[in-house]
Amino acid sequence: MCRLILLKCDRPRRHILIEVIRAARKAKGWLQRSLAARAAVSSQAIYRLERGIGSAKTMEAAAKALDYRLTGVAPGRTLAEQLRNRRVKQKVSISSLAKRTGLSPTTISAVENGGGSIASVVRILKVLAPKAKRRAPERAYWGQGDKEDRDSRFTPEEFMEPVYAAFGDIDLDPCGHPSSPVVATRRFILGNGDDGLRDAWFGRFVYVNPPFSAQLRWLRRAHEQWRMGNAHTIACLVPARTDSAWFHETLRADADVYFLQGRVRFIDLRGGSQATPFSLMLVVFGATAEQKEAFAATVAGFWMDRK
């Protein structure tokens, strides 16, 4: 009985704002801890946020990481600015808004300055902008345009978990993208002026999910950076294409190749997922026997014998 009462009491606190933030996270294929890493907050803070609990600063950080903004409020760089501008536009004083929301004037001032709680933000939104909704995200492309869009497919979170468990934290993703769920200490992002085919790689462990249309170029680059000693271990998730002479002459001698059983469902720019129409392999330079064993224990497939 007590549990049912608590659940019923908790539901009204979940504003559409919170529900859509949660939906935006799931659409990207991110776990709560992935969003937490990008928002520079704790996983517990994201857990609480999705239940309508916590600080407005946490919500703002999560919204920024998700590229989430509201429409139907007012112009402003942050939600705090939007709320203040909305109140001013409607010619509502702080004291009047306090009476209508049941909040104190001090709390409202705190929210308009970027502070306060999520619950306070929700109360103010219900009064000032009851029809506020998420602004449609702008469509982005990797590279030059639509013909490149097919290369913007991101490794799903459920595949990355065994990678983290077997190989450890990722120091560099040289083929990164803002929408990718891959968690790495550093990412090279083409739109920021980085270029993984030009810039030197570094770190103990590097993970690469390259554009499949340039698979061989990226595999050659990974082999080069590993041979130079710039990275200790490099793992590349690519289509299982074994017809090139370079595969037989170089990869079979220098890399450990794991052929995956089944198809991986990659995430696209719109948050949808689709299984690959071809088989995949994980090409690893510098893998240890322990890492190979740990990966094979959780991901269906087999390691190819070295040449």
N, C-alpha and C positions, 0 to 999 in steps of 0.2 A: 504493500500500500504506500509506504513512504517513498519507495523508489519511483512509483508511478507519478506521485505528486511532484517529485523533484524534476522528472522528465518534462512534465506538463509546464512547470514553471520556467524551465530552461528554454523551451522553444520560442516564446515570444521575443526573447532577447536577440534572436538571430535575424538580423536585418538582411534585406536583399544584398546589401553591400558585402556582407560577410560571405553569403552563399556564393556570390559571383567570384569573389577572390578565391575561394576554395575550388570552384569550377575552373577558373583560369589556371590554377596550379595543375590540376589534373589534366587539363587539355594539353599542357606542355609535356605531360608524362613525368612530372617531377614528384618525388616523395617530399614529405614535409621537411626532411633534413636537407634536401637539395635546395629548396627555397630558402631555408634558414641560412645556408652557406652563402647564397647570393645576396641575401638581405643583411648579412653580418649580424644575425641574432641567433639565439639558441633554438634548438628544435622544439623545446618546451614552449617557447614564446609563440611559435607558429601554431602549435597544437592549441594553445589557449586562444590565439587570434581567431581560429576557425570555429571557435565556440563563443565568439563575441566578447572575449575577456582579454584584458591587457591594456597596453598603452597605445595612444594614437600614433606615437613615433614608430612603434613596431608595425602598425598597419601601413603607414606611409612608406616605410622601408620595403615592405613586402610588395606593395603596389608598384613601387618604382622598379623592383626586380622583375615583376611580371609585365611591365609596360602597361599597367592598368590605370585608366583614368575615367572619371565620371563625366557624363554630359547631362545637361539639364540643371546645373548648379549655377556657375558663373565662371568667368575667366580667372585664371590663377595658375601659378606654377605648382602649387601644392594644394592638397585638399583644404588645409587650414586657410590659405588665401582665398580659395573658392568660397568657403563658407562665410568668411568675413565680407567679401565682395557681394555675396548674395544678400546678406543681411542689410548692408548699406544700400544696395539697389532697391530693396523692398522698403527702405526707410523704417526699419525696425530697430529700436534702441536695444542696448544690451539688457537693460532692466526689464523691458517688455518681453524680450526673448526668454529671459530667466523665468518669468511667470508662466509663459506658455510651455516651456520644457520641464519645469520643475527643478531646474539647475540653478546654482548660485551665479551671480554676475562674475564672481572670481573664476569659477569653472569655465564659463563661456569665454572669458578673456584668455584663459590658459589654452583652450582649444584653438582659438584664433591666432595664437602665437606658436602653434605647433605642439602643444602639450596636451594634457588631459587624458581621458580614457576613451577606449573604443565605444563604450556604452554612452558616454556623453556625446560623441560625434554622431552616433546613431540617433539619439534624441533630437539633436539639432537638425539633422537631415530630414527627419520625419516632419518637422514643423516648417522648415524653410524650403525644402526641395523634395516633397513626397514622391515626385515622379522621376527622380534622378535614376539614371541607369548607366551601364557601362558603355563607354564610347567604343565603337567598333575599332579593333586594332588595325593599323595601317599594314598593308601587305608589303612584305619585304622580299627581295630576291638576292641570292648570292651570285655575284658576278655581274654579267651584262644584261640579263633579262630573262624572259620566259624560257628560252631554250636551255638556260642553265638551271632552272628551277628543279629539274628532275634530280640534280646532284645534291640538293639540299634535303637530305634525309638523315635524321639523327638517331644515334644508338639509343634504344629504349632503356629506361631505368632498370627494368628487371634483368636485362643482359649485363648491365654495368656492375650490378651487385657482386656476381661471381668474379668479375675482373678485379674489383677492389679487394675482395677477400683473398684472391690468389696472388696478386702482384703488388698490392699495397696502394697507397695514395698516389694520385697522378700528379707529377710535377709540372708537366706541360702537355697541352693539347695544341699541336702546331697547325691544326686544321679546324680551329674552333669557330663557333657561331653563337650569337647572343641567345638563340632559342634552344640550343643544345642542352640536354639534361646532364651531360658529362660534367662532373665536378673535378676541376683541376686547379692547382695553385696559380698557374699562368696559362693564358690562352692567346694564341695568335689569331686575330680576327681581321679578315681581309678588309672590311670596311673601316678599320682603324689604321690602315696603312701597313699592317703586318703582312708577311708573306712567308709561309712555312717552306716554300720551295727556294727561298732566298736567305732568310734569316737562320742563324745557327740555332740548333736545338740544344737543350741542356736538361740535366736532372737525372735522378736515379731511375725513374720510370716515366716513359712517354707513351701516350695512347693516341692512335690516329684512326679516324674513320674518314678516309679521304673521298673526294668526288670520284665516283666509280668510273666516270669517263676518262679520268687521268690516273687510273689505278697504277699502272706501271711506273709512271714518273714519281709517284709518291713512295712506292716500294723501293725504287732506286735511291731516292733521297733518304729514306729511313736507313737503308743499308749503309749508305755513305756516312751518315751522322753517327751510326753505331761503330763503324770501323774507325772513325776519327776519335772515338772515345768521348764524344759530347754527351752521350746518354748511355747509361749502363744497360737498361732493358727497354726495348721498344716493341709495342704490340700494335699490329695493323689489322683492322677488320675489313676484308675486301671480298669481292666475288671469287669463287673457286675456279679461277682460270689457270690452267696448267699447260697451255699450248705454246707459250713463249720459250725460246731457247734460254733466256735469262733465268726463267723459273728452274729449268732442269740443270743449268750449269752453275748458278749462283745460289738461289734460294735453297735448293735441296742440300747444299753443302754448308751454308752459313746460318740458316734459320730453322726454327722448329715450326712446323705447320700443323695446325689442328683443323681438321675438316668437321664442320658442324653438322649434326643431324637435325633435320627439320628446317624450317624457315623462320627467320627473325622478322618481327613486325616493326618496321622503322617508323619514326614519327616525322610527319611533314610540317611545312611552315604554318599550316592552318590548325595544327594540333591533332589531326587525324592520324591513323596508323594503317599501314599496308604491308603485307608480307612480301618479301622479295620474290621475283619470279625465277630466281636462280639460287644455287647453293652458295654458301659462304665459307670462308676459311679465316682463321686467325693466324697471322704470320708474326712470329715473335723472334726478335734478335736478342740474345743474351739471357734467355730463360734458364732458371735453375731446375734441377730435377724436382725439388719440392714445389716450386711454382706450377710446373706442368702437372704434377700429381694432384694438387689442390684444385686446379681449374677443371681437370677431367672428372673429378669427383662430383662436380655440381652441374656441368654442362655436357649434354649428350653429344658424342662424337668420338674421334680418335686422333692421336698424334701420328703423323707420318714418320717413318724411319728416315734418319739422315742418310744421305748418299755416301 
